[in-house]
Amino acid sequence: MDYNNGNSTLSKIAIEKALWRLGELLQEHKEYVELVTAGGVISVLLFGNRQMTRDIDAIFPLSQKQILTMLIDQVSKEQNLPSGEHAWLNDGVSFFGLQTKSNNVIFRHSHLVLYTASWYELLGMKLSGAWRRDADFDDAIQILRKIGKEGQIEYIDDETFTKRFNRTWKDAFNV
């Protein structure tokens, strides 16, 4: 199943099909867009540790937000995907204030490229406000493994964050 209406989840096939169509539409409008992503889409497309995700969380460039929203709605209608505020591709993570783009490409079309945010920002996001379920813990483990044991991790004086980080470190590196 590519898209499950019952629990509103997208498979890798559904994600790639929708993104490819969005790329085609951007090409028709002579637009080129680069998006920075966070969340489950990275686990589905890059890590492969999840089969599905509810949506694609990305930061939309302000100058292209209007055209993106319009074309995302068009893809939603064509492929029977969620639309509106909780669309299959949305900027719901914008409140996290992700600042960086990595070199990690998770999807490429001639007119649409999706990158991950930096591993450090993604880890911080997962260990703070985005921690809601086991899948987020699994995501944090994968991200920490990308950073590696030798990565530069800054100490954050927050008891909940510290507990989550220590649990993630233990499971990521079996220590």
C-alpha positions in Angstrom: 0.0 0.0 0.0 1.4 3.4 -1.0 -0.9 5.6 1.0 -3.1 4.5 3.8 -6.2 6.8 4.2 -7.1 5.0 7.4 -4.1 6.2 9.4 -2.9 8.8 6.9 0.6 7.4 6.3 2.8 7.7 3.2 5.1 4.9 2.0 8.4 5.5 0.3 6.7 4.9 -3.1 3.9 7.4 -2.3 6.4 10.0 -1.2 8.6 9.6 -4.2 5.6 9.7 -6.6 4.2 12.8 -5.0 7.6 14.6 -4.9 8.3 13.7 -8.5 4.9 15.1 -9.6 5.6 18.3 -7.5 9.0 18.5 -9.4 7.2 18.3 -12.7 4.8 21.0 -11.7 7.6 23.2 -10.5 9.3 22.7 -13.9 6.1 23.7 -15.7 6.1 26.9 -13.7 9.9 27.4 -14.3 10.6 27.2 -10.5 13.5 25.5 -8.8 13.0 24.7 -5.1 15.4 23.4 -2.4 13.7 22.3 0.8 15.3 21.4 4.2 13.5 18.5 5.7 13.1 17.0 9.2 11.1 14.2 10.7 9.9 10.8 9.5 10.6 11.4 5.8 14.4 11.1 6.5 13.8 7.8 8.3 11.8 6.4 5.3 13.9 7.7 2.4 17.4 7.7 4.0 17.7 5.4 7.0 15.1 2.9 5.9 14.2 2.3 9.6 10.5 3.2 9.0 8.2 1.9 6.3 5.9 5.0 6.4 5.5 8.5 7.8 2.5 10.8 8.2 3.8 13.6 6.2 6.9 15.4 4.9 8.1 18.2 7.2 10.1 20.9 5.5 11.1 24.5 5.7 9.6 26.4 2.8 11.5 29.3 1.3 9.3 32.4 2.1 9.7 33.7 -1.5 8.2 30.4 -2.8 5.7 29.5 -0.2 2.7 30.6 -2.2 3.6 28.6 -5.3 4.6 25.6 -3.3 1.3 25.6 -1.3 -0.7 25.8 -4.6 1.2 23.0 -6.3 1.2 20.8 -3.2 -2.6 21.2 -3.1 -2.7 20.2 -6.8 -0.7 17.0 -6.1 -3.0 16.3 -3.1 -6.0 16.4 -5.4 -4.4 14.4 -8.2 -3.1 11.6 -5.8 -5.7 11.7 -3.1 -3.3 12.8 -0.4 -3.8 15.0 2.6 -4.1 18.7 1.9 -4.4 22.0 3.9 -2.6 22.7 7.1 -1.7 19.0 7.5 -0.8 18.4 3.9 1.4 15.5 2.7 4.2 18.1 2.4 4.0 21.0 4.9 6.0 23.5 6.8 4.8 22.4 10.2 8.4 22.2 11.5 9.1 25.9 10.8 8.5 26.7 14.5 11.5 24.7 15.4 13.6 27.3 13.6 15.9 24.9 11.8 18.9 27.0 10.6 21.1 24.7 8.6 21.0 22.6 5.5 23.2 19.5 5.3 24.7 18.0 2.1 22.5 15.0 2.6 20.1 14.8 -0.4 17.1 12.5 0.2 15.3 13.4 -3.0 16.4 15.0 -6.3 14.4 16.2 -9.3 15.7 18.8 -11.8 13.4 21.4 -10.2 13.1 20.0 -6.6 15.7 18.9 -4.2 15.2 17.8 -0.6 18.0 18.0 1.9 18.1 17.0 5.6 18.7 19.6 8.2 22.0 19.2 10.0 22.3 16.0 12.1 22.9 18.2 15.2 19.7 20.2 14.7 17.7 17.1 13.9 19.0 15.4 17.1 18.1 18.4 19.2 14.7 18.5 17.7 14.1 14.8 18.3 15.3 14.9 21.9 13.2 18.0 22.7 9.8 18.9 21.5 9.4 16.3 18.8 9.8 13.3 21.1 6.3 11.7 21.1 6.7 8.0 20.4 9.1 5.1 19.9 9.6 6.1 16.3 11.1 9.4 17.5 13.5 7.5 19.7 14.5 5.2 16.8 15.0 8.3 14.7 17.2 9.9 17.3 19.4 6.7 17.5 19.9 6.8 13.7 20.8 10.5 13.7 23.2 10.0 16.6 24.9 7.2 14.7 25.3 9.6 11.8 27.0 12.1 14.1 29.2 9.3 15.6 30.8 8.9 18.9 33.4 11.6 18.1 30.9 14.2 17.1 30.8 17.6 18.9 27.8 17.4 21.2 27.2 20.5 23.4 25.9 20.0 26.9 22.3 21.3 27.4 21.3 21.9 31.0 17.8 20.3 30.8 17.0 17.2 32.8 14.5 15.8 30.3 16.8 16.4 27.4 19.7 14.9 29.2 17.8 11.7 30.1 16.7 11.3 26.5 20.2 11.9 25.2 21.7 9.4 27.6 19.2 6.7 26.7 19.7 7.4 23.0 23.5 7.3 23.3 23.3 4.0 25.2 21.1 2.4 22.5 23.0 3.9 19.6 26.4 2.7 20.6 25.5 -0.3 22.9 27.3 1.2 25.9 
